[in-house]
């Protein structure tokens, strides 16, 4: 009789559609079945009283590797992911953009042995370089990151360039992730603020104003629909943006709406106190409890389709090494995205099934990782997260595994704690402490796979 490698027994398995008590059987890194008991294995883990969720699939991550690894690298960033219950990421670094199939091959080779979770890699779309879309997609890029404004040194696409990219992507079958801020509006606002001599934190929401995101998202949604492309709008910060995207989706657009914890938990006015530690774009928009509650409602009903971290860290020293205009955009997020969602489920803002849907199933489906990733079911990778739903703990900077060494949620109490994280059936983190196993594998995008 062939023994199983692992049985996780007595837990409540959570999927996007429901939950049930079941033993999870694992052999060869895959889930072989869900059983009522009586299984024999080389290793048995008692998950009584725990939830068993699919490992998080975070599809918007920046690890700066190769590149400015003083900010972040793959070993640190993927340890942070594992500790927090994220077992798959899709990464793209603006400092070393992947613009050709050769760039993708070089980056993949560089990252061999540097990841603690499985990873795919995205490419950057460059205005006027539509000829690179097909070779990059066929080389295994997970998606194309497209900016509508020049940011992080990556040039923005105007409407004509975006249409050319989306038409090419549609012909190729490629997926795009769109950063939506109208460049003419951000540039104009920035010029006015600089002329006024402003250098306070309040410039961030005025510079990266809500109208800029709304206008760019409106244009992008129309162009996605008319091109017949498949795309997601990144880091949707406000219900108004989500509503316009939903309208295009109802009209036939294959259009997804990603949001991030910073738009669910942080407030716009925090930048006045925290300055560079709240400099990210689009910035936080919420003014009150009702604003946050509306964003959670849009996650529950699917208007906002999925969640990512947009992990873009800088160290505390880097965030304070210049004025508000000069320091890096971005926040660390891999350490806290799954915990934030688990806490929201404990507070009944969403359900645990929503956590599985928003941070595992939908992103895995969107970017061609399903059914191997994003579920707990026979045939899937045994990427499993054991969660104590009643355990309360406090987020601290000292517990951050990212090179950033800080989190905007320092001091916040969360309910629901990741107890163990398994990657393909192997334990990669326990009680918030990740192993440095470096067993993560590269996941080529769907354009490289047969069928």
C-alpha positions, 0 to 999 in steps of 0.5 A: 500500500502506497502511503500518502506524504501528508494528511492534514486532519480535522480542519475545516476546508474553505473554498470560494463556494463553501466550507466543510470538515475534511482531511486533506490528503497530499502526495507528490506535492499535490492534493489527492483528495478530501476525506472523512478520515481513516487515511494513513500518511508518513506525516499527519498534522492535527488541524482541529479547530483550524481553517484550511485555506488555499495559499494566497495568490498575490498577483501584484508584487514588486521585489526589485530583484535584480535591481535596487535590492537595498529596497527589497529582494526575492529571499526577503520578500518571499519569506514575508509572503510565506509567513503571512500565508501567500504561496504564489506571487506574480512579480514585476520590478520597475527598476529592471523592467522586462521589455523583451523575451531575452529580459524575461529569460535573464531574470528567470535565470537570475532568480533560480534558488532565490524564492521561498514561494512559487512565482510568475513574472510579468513584463512591462509594456512600452509605448510603441513596442507592441511588437514585443508583446507576442514573443514575451507572451510566448516566452512565458510572461504572466501579464503586461503591466501598462501605465497610463502615466509616467511613473517609476521611470516607466513611460505612460501610454496615452489613449492611442498607445493604450489602444494599440497595446490592447489590440495587440494583446487581444490578438495574442491572447495576453492579459494586461494590468493597467495602472490608471492615472491620467498624466495630463491631470497629475502633471498639471496638479503637480505643477500648481503644487510645486509653484505654491512651494508645497512640500507637506504630505498633503500634496500626495492626494492633491497631486494624484487626485481622484479625477486622474484615476477616474478619467484614466479608468474610464478611458481604459475600460472603453478601450478594453471593451472595444479591443476585445482584450482581457485586462485588470485595472490595478489598485482601484482606490475608490467606489466611483472607479469601481462603478465605471469598470463594472459598467464596462464589464456589464457591457461585455468588457473582459475587465477585472478590478483589483484593490489592495488593503491600503484602500480598505484600512487607511485614510486619506488624511493619514498622510498629513501625519505620516508623510512619506510613509503614506506616499503611494499612488493612487493614494488612500481615498477613504475619509470615514467608516462609511467609505471603508464599508462601501469598499468592503461591500464591493468586494463582497458583491464582486464589483471589486474582483480580487485583492493584491498587496501591491507590495512596493517597499522602501526602508524607513531610511529610504522613506526619510532620505528626501522630501515628499516629492522625491522619496519612493512611492509605495508600501510594504504589503506581503506581510499583512495582506492575508492577515488583513483579509482574515481579520476582515472575515473575523469582523464579518466584513467579508466571509472566509469564502470571500478570502479564498475567492478574492486572494486565491481563486479569482487571481489564479483564474485571471492569470492562468494559474488555475486549477493548479493554484488557488484552490484546495481540491484533488489535482491542485498543488498542496499550497495550504494555509492553516488559520486559527480564526479566533487568535488575536494578535498585534501587528508590529514593525518588529515582525515584518520579514520584508526588507522594509522593516516597517508596516503602516499597520503597526500597532493594529490588532488583528483577529485570525492568525496563520499558524502554518503555511505549506508549499506543495505539501512542505512546511515553509512557515510556522507561527509567523516564522518563515523557513528560508527553504528557497524551494519556490519555482518559476511558473511560466505564463499561459502563453508558453503552455500547450493549449 
